[in-house]
Amino acid sequence: MTDVTNGRADLPPLPPAREAVIEQAQRLHQELAHERDTLAREVWSLKNDVAGYKVALEAHASNEAQRESRMAELQAERDEAVARRVQVETVVESLNAILRAFMIEHTPLVRANKQGQ
């Protein structure tokens, strides 16, 4: 047999049992290396997924913040409109009270023309 498995030609060949152990160790090493590479690819893929989810989450958070801001603006606008309405109603009620106090009749400012125009 001329196979040299131990790397040195001056030494006698290894016994078959020792050769089997070396072959098994090499096979296990290759299997583990393949499994490690597979797991590394899976980790890389999962990290990419997590990064994508983080981006999507930030986009949703930004949209939610914009909606909340818009809602606050609309509520402030509504509150201002309600306050203006209360002021106008108060003024109208005051005018009505003054008109009643002085018994001033309500007459339209625009009157029909005698010629029907």
PyMOL commands that set and color helices and strands:
alter all, ss='L'
color gray80, all
select helices_A, chain A and resi 16-101
alter helices_A, ss='H'
color red, helices_A
deselect
rebuild
show_as cartoon
